[in-house]
Every structure is written in C-alpha cells, then in structure tokens.
Amino acid sequence: MKTRYVIRQLVEKALDIKKLTPEIENEINFELTETGYISDVDYEALELLMAEMDAGRIKLVPSLG
C-alpha cells in the first residue's frame, strides 16, 4: 500500500506560496478528520508549517486571491 502523505503535500503548497489559505487549512483538517490518523511524515510537515508561521515566514491569509 502506498501512502499519499496528502498533508505533507498541502504543507509544501503553503510553503511554496508562503501563505496558509483557508482552502489549504480546510483540506488539512479534512484529511485529519477523514483518516483519523496522522503519519510521521505528515506530522513532521505540520510541525515545520507551525515553526515557519511562528517565525513569520508563512502568513495566514483570508483567501488565495
């Protein structure tokens, strides 16, 4: 079985655009709710996202546009 690491991919998207949009946040929440489990890879990605936000390198924005 191949793991998709969807949350990691969403975090990578946020890091690329240097923004956490409501759409990305909602997709992350959906994945967490759907699977009820978080892989080590996805967990580490979320830790990185939070660290980048704390450092001010990623901004929480109201929408992508």
C-alpha positions in Angstrom: 0.0 0.0 0.0 1.4 3.4 -1.0 0.9 6.2 1.4 0.0 9.5 -0.2 1.1 12.0 2.5 -1.6 14.4 1.5 -0.9 16.7 4.5 2.7 17.0 3.6 1.8 17.9 0.0 -0.6 20.6 1.3 2.1 22.0 3.6 4.6 22.0 0.7 2.0 24.1 -1.2 1.7 26.6 1.7 5.5 26.8 1.9 5.8 27.4 -1.8 3.3 30.3 -1.8 4.4 31.4 1.7 0.7 31.6 2.8 -1.7 29.4 4.7 -5.0 29.9 3.0 -8.4 28.8 4.3 -8.6 26.4 1.4 -5.3 24.7 2.4 -6.3 24.7 6.1 -9.6 23.2 5.3 -8.0 20.4 3.2 -5.6 19.6 6.0 -8.5 19.5 8.5 -10.5 17.3 6.1 -7.6 14.8 5.8 -7.1 14.7 9.6 -10.9 14.1 10.1 -11.2 11.5 7.3 -8.3 9.3 8.2 -8.4 9.8 12.0 -4.6 9.2 11.9 -1.5 11.2 11.0 1.6 9.6 9.6 5.0 10.6 11.0 5.8 12.3 7.7 2.6 14.4 7.8 3.2 15.2 11.5 6.7 16.5 10.8 5.3 18.6 7.9 2.8 20.2 10.2 5.5 20.9 12.8 7.5 22.6 10.1 4.5 24.6 9.0 3.8 25.8 12.6 7.5 26.7 13.0 7.5 28.7 9.8 4.3 30.5 10.9 5.8 31.3 14.3 8.9 32.7 12.6 6.7 34.9 10.4 7.8 33.3 7.2 4.3 31.9 6.4 1.3 34.2 6.7 -2.3 33.2 7.5 -4.4 34.9 4.8 -8.2 35.1 4.3 -8.1 33.6 0.8 -5.7 32.6 -2.0 -6.7 35.6 -4.2 
